[in-house]
Amino acid sequence: MAIAQGNLTIRITETPQVSQPNAFSQGGTTEVVPRSQIQVDEQADRKLAVLNSGVSLQEMVNGLNSLGIGPRDMITILQAIKAAGAMQAEIEVM
């Protein structure tokens, strides 16, 4: 399974293995045990910035551009800001 949001990717690989009791074991049973491997890719070259309140949309877009945010991620960020009630604007995606 893989989950991605923006520049964060999480991959989980499950490889079940069989565990058997030792020879002459008293009451041991053969069981399938999970073996999980988790990989996280944060693209560490990314940056974070704090924007002052009261900035214009243009200043916000310029700041996000300077961080290397791509158009899709920028739209997602702007939609989240709007949904949180922190932006007084209409977003129209064409």
C-alpha positions in Angstrom: 0.0 0.0 0.0 1.2 3.5 -0.7 -0.1 6.8 0.5 0.9 10.2 -1.0 0.0 13.7 -0.1 2.0 16.5 -1.7 5.6 15.7 -1.3 5.2 13.0 1.3 5.0 9.4 0.3 4.5 6.5 2.8 4.9 2.9 1.5 3.9 -0.1 3.6 4.9 -3.6 2.4 3.5 -6.6 4.2 5.3 -9.9 3.7 3.7 -12.6 5.9 6.1 -15.4 7.1 5.4 -18.8 8.7 6.7 -19.4 12.2 7.0 -23.0 13.3 7.7 -24.3 16.8 11.0 -26.1 17.5 11.1 -29.9 17.1 9.5 -31.8 20.1 7.8 -28.5 21.3 5.1 -28.9 23.9 1.9 -27.2 22.6 3.6 -25.0 20.0 1.6 -24.2 16.8 2.6 -23.1 13.4 1.5 -19.5 12.8 1.6 -16.9 10.1 3.3 -13.7 11.4 3.3 -10.3 9.7 6.5 -8.7 8.6 5.9 -5.1 7.8 8.3 -2.7 6.2 7.6 1.0 6.2 9.3 3.6 4.0 8.8 7.3 4.3 10.0 9.8 1.6 9.7 13.4 2.7 11.7 14.9 0.0 14.0 16.6 2.6 15.1 19.3 0.2 11.7 21.0 0.7 11.4 24.1 2.9 8.8 25.6 5.3 7.9 29.3 5.6 5.7 31.3 8.0 3.5 34.0 6.3 2.3 37.0 8.2 -1.4 37.5 8.6 -2.9 40.0 6.3 -0.8 39.1 3.2 -2.3 39.4 -0.2 -3.0 36.4 -2.4 -0.1 37.5 -4.7 2.3 37.6 -1.7 1.1 34.1 -0.6 1.5 32.6 -4.1 5.0 34.2 -4.4 6.0 32.8 -1.1 4.8 29.3 -2.0 6.5 29.6 -5.4 9.8 30.5 -3.6 9.5 27.3 -1.6 9.2 25.2 -4.8 5.5 24.3 -4.4 4.1 23.0 -7.7 0.7 24.1 -9.1 -1.2 21.1 -7.9 0.1 21.3 -4.3 -0.5 25.1 -4.4 -4.1 24.6 -5.4 -4.6 22.1 -2.6 -3.0 24.5 -0.1 -5.1 27.4 -1.2 -8.3 25.2 -1.0 -7.4 24.1 2.5 -6.8 27.7 3.6 -10.2 28.7 2.1 -11.9 25.7 3.8 -10.4 26.8 7.2 -12.0 30.2 6.7 -8.6 31.9 6.6 -9.0 33.3 3.1 -11.6 35.7 1.8 -11.6 34.8 -1.9 -13.3 32.6 -4.4 -11.1 29.8 -5.9 -11.9 28.9 -9.5 -9.9 26.0 -10.9 -10.1 25.7 -14.7 
